[in-house]
Amino acid sequence: MRRIACVFLPLLLAHALLMQCAVAAEMASNSETVAAAQMLHKAAQYGSQIRTLRAEFVQEKRMSLLSRPLTSNGYFCLKRRDDATGSHGKHALGDSLLWGYTHPLASGFIFKNGQGALWDGSPDNCRPADKEGRMLMTAVLQHMIDWVRLNPAMLQSSYHIICPDPNLPELHLTPVRHSFFSKMEVLFSADFSRVLRLTFVEPNGDSVRISFKNIYINEPLPDHCNTYLLQDTVGD
């Protein structure tokens, strides 16, 4: 009997320990999810008030084959239409976005009234986007709009969202469906009024990190933005 007890007691203890770990993991997961929902709600309150948004950015592309990231600098301007409706599809039609790289090459894209175009040198030099270009524009525009017109219910239906550290205003999102990235990390300002950094981690481990600075909300857009965003069609 003692021999049997000696065999089963460690098994019972191990099983109890595993159950405790599973419960603790589930509680931690629930805590991370609750904290994420609270953060989304705070950010959504600020996002609903945004009418214009502009910022400068630094984009870093990290690849396993390169020892140093590929770095680009640029700016973007976003103008929201007051009559844009609540559906995600209408957001893309109602909002206008000018995205420009200034270094190493002047280039970018512009999207408004449901039309998109790439440009080189200046937004005056627009050209129709090919399939790859349209995918790029759609991806950037979609995620910019997602974090301005923040809809917590929509995001929670599209991503598994956690807050890894309740003391840090950062969310980690894993797509529930196939996407060009396997994880997205979003860092907010301390008051959740703006996004400071977006990081897209690709399935192969490569990543794109976009850090924003000089962020202006609901202030008049500069001429180089208004000139193109106020036109009726792309390329006019």
ROGU-203027 format. One record per residue: x, y, z of N, C-alpha, C, O in turn; residue in three letters. Coordinates in steps of 0.02 Angstrom, whole numbers, plus 50000, padded with zeros to 5 digits. Layout:
// ROGU-203027
XYZXYZXYZXYZAla;...
This chain:
// ROGU-203027
500424994050000500005000050000500435006350000500295011249965Met;500985006050041501425011850042501735013149974501815018949953Arg;501915007749939502205008649872501705011849825501895016249785Arg;501075009749828500565012749784500475020049801500415024349756Ile;500465021449868500395028449888500985032649863500895038349842Ala;501575029849866502165033449843502135034949768502415039949745Cys;501805030549731501745031649658501215036749643501325041149602Val;500635036249676500065040449658500085047449689499815052149661Phe;500405047949748500425054549780500765059849737500485065349730Leu;501355058349708501655063449663501205065049603501175070749581Pro;500855059849577500415061149521499835065749540499655070249503Leu;499565064549600499015068749624499255075949635498905080749619Leu;499855076549664500125083149675500255086749609500125092749603Leu;500525083049561500655086049496500015088249462499985093649432Ala;499485084049467498845085749437498555091949471498305096449437His;498605092249537498345098149572498725104449552498425109749544Ala;499395103749544499795109449525499605111849455499555117849442Leu;499505107049408499305108849340498635112349339498535117149302Leu;498155109949381497505113149384497565120249410497235124849385Met;497985121149461498085127849488498395132449435498195138249429Gln;498875129949398499195133849345498685135749291498685141349266Cys;498255130949272497745132149221497265137549244497085142049205Ala;497045137149307496585142149334496925149049336496625154049318Val;497555149049359497915155449362498005158449293497945164449284Ala;498155154149243498245156549175497595159449148497595164549115Ala;497035155949162496385158449139496215165049172495965169549139Glu;496345165649237496215171949272496645177549244496405183149235Met;497285176049230497725181049201497485183249132497485189149115Ala;497265178249092497005179649026496385184049030496315188848992Ser;495925182449076495325186449084495505193549107495205198349084Asn;495995194149151496205200649175496495204849117496345210849112Ser;496895201649075497185205149018496635207448969496685212848941Glu;496125203248960495575204848915495155210648941494965215048904Thr;495015210449006494625215849038494995222449033494705227549017Val;495645222249048496055228349045496065231048973496045237048962Ala;496095226548924496105228548854495445231948835495445237048801Ala;494895229248858494235232248844494185239148874493895243648843Ala;494455240148933494435246648965494855251748926494655257548918Gln;495435249448902495855253848862495515255848797495535261648777Met;495205250948764494845252448701494295257548712494205262048671Leu;493935256848767493395261548782493665268648791493375273448766His;494215269348827494515275848838494745278948772494615284848758Lys;495085274948731495335277448666494755279348621494805284248584Ala;494205275448622493635276848579493315283548597493065287048552Ala;493305285348660493015291648681493385297548649493075302448628Gln;494045297048645494445302248613494375301948536494305307048503Tyr;494385295848509494355295048437493725297948407493735300648351Gly;493165297548442492535299948415492525307548406492105310148370Ser;492995311048439493015318348435493485320948381493525326948369Gln;493855316448349494355318548300494025320248234493635316448207Ile;494205326148207493975328348141494565328948093494505327248034Arg;495125331448118495735331548078496305328848120496305329548181Thr;496775325848087497345322848121497955323148075497905321248016Leu;498505325348101499125325248062499715323848108499695325348168Arg;500225320948080500805319148119501395317648073501305316648013Ala;501975317348102502565314848068502695307848093502475305948148Glu;503055303848054503185297048076503875294648054504175297248007Phe;504115289648090504715286048072504515278748064504235275748111Val;504645275948007504465268947993505095264647990505565266247954Gln;505095259248027505665254648029505445247748006504995244748035Glu;505755245347954505635238547930506205234147952506775234947931Lys;506045229347996506555224748022506485218047988505945215047987Arg;507035215647961507045209247926507605204947953508135207347972Met;507485198447956507985193847983508625193847941509155192347967Ser;508565195447877509155195347833509585201547840510155201647815Leu;509335206747874509705212947880509905214147952509525212747998Leu;510495216847962510735218248030510445224748056510415225648117Ser;510235229148011509955235548032509285236547997509185234147941Arg;508825239948030508165241047999508195245947941508635250347939Pro;507735245147894507645250047840507205255647867506635254347888Leu;507455261747868507105267247900506855272247848507215274247802Thr;506225274247856505925279447814505605284647859505375283147914Ser;505595290847835505275296347871504715299247829504735298847767Asn;504215302047862503675304847823503155308347866503285309947925Gly;502575309447838502025312947871501365310147845501345306847793Tyr;500835311447881500175309847855499675315047879499775318247931Phe;499145315947840498595320347858497945316447848497855313247796Cys;497505316947895496855313547892496305318647903496325322547950Leu;495815318547858495245322947864494615318847864494495314947817Lys;494205319547916493585315747921492995319947897492965325947907Arg;492535316547865491915319747844491405319247900491325313947930Arg;491075324747914490585324847968489995320147955489675317848002Asp;489855318847891489275314747874489455307347866489035303447844Asp;490085305447883490275298347878489855294347927489755296447984Ala;489625288647905489175284647946489565279747989490185279747987Thr;489205275748027489525271348075489795264848047490155261348083Gly;489645263047986489885256647960490605257347938490815262647915Ser;490975251847945491695252147929491805253647856492275257347839His;491395250847812491485252147741491405259447723491755261947680Gly;490935262847756490815269847742491385274247767491485279747741Lys;491755271947816492315275947842492805277247785493025282847775His;492975272047749493475272647697493255277447643493665280747612Ala;492595277847631492335282247580492295289447605492395294147567Leu;492145290347669492035297047695492665300547717492685306747716Gly;493195297047735493795300147760494325300547705494365296247661Asp;494745305747709495285306747661495945306247697496025308647753Ser;496425303247664497085302147694497635303547644497625301047588Leu;498105307647664498715308847625499295306047665499415308147721Leu;499655301347635500215297947668500835299347626500865297547567Trp;501335302647656501925304447617502575302547649502685303847709Gly;503015299447610503705298147632504145303847608504095305947550Tyr;504565306347652505025311747633505735309347627506155312547595Thr;505895303647658506565300747656506505293147660506115290647700His;506875289547620507415291647575507165294247508507545297647473Pro;506535292847489506255295347426505585298347439505185295847479Leu;505445303947406504795307147411504285303047372504325302447311Ala;503805300247408503295296047376502735295047426502785297247483Ser;502215291647405501665290347451501025288547415501035286247358Gly;500475289647448499835288347417499315292947447499405295747501Phe;498765293647411498215297847433497565293947422497485290447372Ile;497115294647470496475291047465495915295847485495945298947538Phe;495405296447442494825300647458494245298747412494345296547355Lys;493655299747437493045298347399493055291347369492795290247314Asn;493345286647406493345279747383493845278247328493845272747300Gly;494285283047312494795282047260495485282747290495595286547337Gln;495955278847263496635279147288497135279647231497005277147176Gly;497695282747244498225283247195498895283747229498945286547284Ala;499405281147198500095281947221500395288147190500165290447138Leu;500905290947221501245296747192501995296347205502225293247253Trp;502365299447160503095299747165503315307047160503095310647115Asp;503745309147205503995315947203503525320947235503725324747278Gly;502895320847213502395325447238501705322447227501615318747179Ser;501215324047269500525321647257500245324147191499725321647168Pro;500575329047160500365331247093500485325747042500155325546990Asp;500945321347056501135316047008500825309447029501165304747048Asn;500165309147024499805303147044499785298146987499795299946928Cys;499755291847005499665286546956499205281246986499215280147047Arg;498815277946945498365272746971498755267347007499305265546986Pro;498475264947060498815259747098498695252847068498135251247048Ala;499235248847064499155241947042498885237847101498735240547153Asp;498835231347091498545227147143498935227547208498645228147262Lys;499605227347204500015227747264499945234447298499905234947359Glu;499925239847257499835246447285499165247347319499125250447372Gly;498645244647288497985245047318497955241347385497645243647433Arg;498295235547388498315231847450498675235847504498455235847562Met;499225239147486499595243247533499155248947559499105250047619Leu;498835252547512498415258147532497855255847577497705259047628Met;497535250447557496965247947596497185246047666496835247547715Thr;497765242747672497995240547737498155246447782497945246547840Ala;498525251347756498705257147796498085261247814497995263147872Val;497665262547764497075266547776496615263147827496365266247873Leu;496515256747818496065253047863496305253547935495895254747980Gln;496945252747946497185252848015497235259848043497165260848103His;497355264848000497335271648024496625273448045496515276448098Met;496135271648004495435273048020495215269148081494855271748123Ile;495435262948086495255258748144495445262148209495085261648259Asp;496025265548210496265268448272496075275748280496275278948328Trp;495695278448232495405285148240494665284348254494415286748305Val;494305281048208493605279548220493575272948258493325267948232Arg;493805272948318493905266748355493235263748376492845266848412Leu;493115257748351492495254048366492685247848406492885242848376Asn;492635248048473492865242348513492535235748494492875230648490Pro;491875235848481491535229648465491795226548400491885220548395Ala;491935230848350492185228348286492885225448295493045220148268Met;493315228948333493995226548343493995219948382494375215448367Leu;493555219548432493535213448472493265207548433493405201748450Gln;492885208848380492645203348338493165201248286493115195748259Ser;493645205548273494155204148222494825201848251495235198848216Ser;494935203348315495575201748346495475198848416494985200248450Tyr;495955194848436496025193048506496465198348537497045199048517His;496205202148586496545208048611496715207148685496285205248725Ile;497325208548702497535208348772497935214548789498205217948745Ile;497965215948853498395221148880498935217548921498795215448977Cys;499535216748894500045212848928500295215848994500525212249038Pro;500235222449001500465225849062499965231349079499945236349043Asp;499565230549132499065235649149499355242449165498995247449166Pro;500005242749178500325249149193500595252549131500865258049134Asn;500515249349073500765252049011500175252648962499825247748952Leu;500055258448930499485259348885499625256148817499675259548766Pro;499675249548816499845245948755499385239848748499235236448797Glu;499175238548687498765232848671499115228448620499465230948576Leu;499015221848627499255217048578498655213748546498225211048581His;498635213748480498065211148443498285205448397498755206248359Leu;497945199848400498065194148356497455193148312496905192248339Thr;497535193348246496945192648201496625185748210496955180748217Pro;495955185748208495595179348212495545176248143495395170248136Val;495665180248091495665177748022496335179347990496735183248017Arg;496465176347933497105177247898497225184647884496775188247863His;497825186847897498025193747885498745193947864499105188947868Ser;498975199847841499675200447821500135200647881500745200247873Phe;499855201347942500265201248002499975196148051499385194648050Phe;500415193548094500205188648143500055191948210499705189048252Ser;500315198048221500175201748283500265209148270500715211148233Lys;499845213148302499925220348299499965223048370499575221148414Met;500435227448381500525230648446500365238048439500615241348394Glu;499965240648484499755247648482499935250948548499705248848601Val;500335256148544500535259948603500175266648602500245270448553Leu;499805268248655499445274548661499845279448703500315277648738Phe;499635285848700499875290648748499575288948817499105285048821Ser;499835291948869499615290148937498875291348948498565287748987Ala;498595296348914497885297848923497445294648869496835295848868Asp;497745290548825497385286948772497085291448719496645289348682Phe;497315297648714497045302348666497335301348596497065303948547Ser;497895297648590498215296848525498645290548524498855288048576Arg;498765288048464499205282248454499915284748443500035289048400Val;500385282148481501085284148475501485279448432501985281348401Leu;501265273048429501665268248391501225262348369500815259848408Arg;501325260248308501005254248281501555249448260502025251348225Leu;501505243148280501995238148260501635232148230501195229248262Thr;501815230348169501525224648136502055219048132502585220048102Phe;501915213448163502375207748162502115202748111501545200448115Val;502535201248062502335196648008502435189348030502805188048077Glu;502105184747996502165177648014502885175048015503045170548054Pro;503315177847972504005175447970504455178848021505065177448023Asn;504175183148063504565186448115504805193448097505005197148141Gly;504775195248033504945202048013504415206848042503865204648060Asp;504565213148045504095217848074504155224748043504675226548015Ser;503615228548048503605235648029503365239648089502825238348116Val;503775244348109503595248648167503535255748143503995258448112Arg;502965258948158502845265848139502745269948203502265268848240Ile;503215274448216503185278748275502975285748254503265288648207Ser;502485288648289502215295148272502455300448320502555299248379Phe;502555306548293502755312248334502445318548305502175318448249Lys;502485324048344502175330348322501465329148298501285330848241Asn;501065326348342500375324448326499915330348341499915333048397Ile;499515332348291499045337848300498345335448285498215332548232Tyr;497895336648332497205334348326496735340348323496785344948364Ile;496285340248274495765345448266496065352448259495765357348281Asn;496645352848227496935359248209496925359848133496915354848098Glu;496925366048107496905366848034497475363048001498055363248023Pro;497315359547948497825355847911498255360647871497995365747847Leu;498895359247863499335363647824499135363547750498785359047727Pro;499375368547714499195369347643499365363147602498985361147558Asp;499945360047617500155354447576499695348347585499715343647545His;499285348447637498785343247646498115345347616497815341547578Cys;497885351347634497245353647610497205354047534496685352747504Asn;497765355847503497765356547430497515350247396497175350547345Thr;497695344447424497525338147392496905334947423496525331547387Tyr;496795335747487496235332447519495575335847504495045332747510Leu;495585342247486494965345847471494745345247399494195347247382Leu;495165342347357494975341347287494425336047283494385331547326Gln;494005336547232493445331847225493675324847209493385320047234Asp;494185324147168494415317547147495175317147153495515322247156Thr;495425311147155496145310147159496475312347094496255310547039Val;497005316347101497405318147042497165324447008497455326346958Gly;496635327947034496415334147004496925339747017496825345446995Asp;
